[in-house]
Amino acid sequence: MTIPSSSAPAARRYLYEQFNAQLTPDPLNPRVSMLVCYDDPGPNEPGDIVSVNRVARTINPNSLVGSGGAGWLEEAYTVTVTVDLFRGDDDAAAIFERGALLVDQVCAIVRADPTLGGIVLTARPVSSEIEGEWDSENQGRHLLATLEIHCYQRI
């Protein structure tokens, strides 16, 4: 009997690959580069960072009878995507608009294929939060946005 693994690693990889293929640097600020990464970016921190981060998963029985093999369980998990922006000026509206645009583009990528390339039965954006602030070192504006993508699959 084959016991299926979680679809979460493949879902993260799909999101990472799609973000790399479809998200583009800020056309209004050509000096700012963009990085798509897993988790924290490490020492490479350009002005625009999109990270495929945390996975929070629950597992439940899908059927009360059966062998425990494929389809016996269902998993529901949330993949958190973080948009982290920095601009060395004080244009709060511009950095918010860029952050909101990237959040909307991430949503659009998920909505364009809510199976994430056949990896899950359903995926959908469920919540987002955007918060901007003046940098603590008085260097410019910083924005942090988080978007949660809910995924469901039988395993």
PyMOL commands that set and color helices and strands:
alter all, ss='L'
color gray80, all
select helices_A, chain A and resi 8-22+92-112
alter helices_A, ss='H'
color red, helices_A
select strands_A, chain A and resi 34-38+48-61+73-87+122-134+141-154
alter strands_A, ss='S'
color yellow, strands_A
deselect
rebuild
show_as cartoon
